[in-house]
């Protein structure tokens, strides 16, 4: 399943200034969308590194969300007990 990640926010956390909150909109091929935010310790990291770490931290949540759509829109064939495209 193809997913597109769009950065929706990138800001210093208001409760802990040593962390950056990065938000993503994740969209699948059918147009389903998930909004997810993650906190990353900032330090002297580049923005690219912070975004990468936030994306990695969100991966399990994104995978769980995406898996619920794996069979949506497909055809169930009761004769063969199989899911068809």
N, C-alpha and C positions, 0 to 999 in steps of 0.2 A: 504494500500500500504506500503510495506516494504522499508524503506530508510536506507542507510548506510552513516554514517558521518565519513569522514577522515580529520584529521587536516592537512591543507596544509601549514599553516604559523602561527607563534607565535612570535611577535616582538614588541618592543617599538615603538610607533608612532613617526615618525620623526618630526612632527609639534607640538606634545604635549607629553613630556616625562612622564607625569603622567598617560598616557593611554597605553594600550596594544592592538594591532591589532591582532585579531585571524581570521584565514581564514579556511574555510571548503570546501571540495569537497563533495557534497551530490549526491549519486547515487541511482536510483530506481531499481526495480527488472528487468526492461527492459534494463538497462544500460544507460539510460538518465542521464546526469550529469550537476550539477549546481555548480558554484564556487561563494562563498559568503564570504564577510569579514565584521567584526563588531569591533568597538572600545569599550573597556571597561575600566573604571577608575581602575587603578591598586591598589593603596593603599598598604596595607599589606596583600592582599588576596593571597591565594594559587593558583598555576597554575590550579588546578582542578576547583576552584571557578570561576576563570577568564574565563576558557573555557566554563563552565556551563552558566555563564551570557551571553557570546557571542552567544552560541547556542540558548538560550532563546530569545535574541534580534533578531536573524535571523529567528525565527520560522514562523512569518507571511509570510515573503518572501518565505521561503521554502514551506510552505503549498500552497501558490498561484501558485508557480512553479509546484509542484507535481500534483495539481488538473487538470492541462491542459492535463495530460496523462491518466486520469482515464478511458476514453473510447477508447483510441487508441488501436487498435488491437482486439477490440471486434466486434461482429457481430450485425448489425442492422437488425431486423426482421420487415419488413413493414406490414406483415399480422397482427402482434400483437402490432405494434408500441412500441417495446421494444428492449432494448439492452441486448444481450445474451453473455455469456462467450464463 
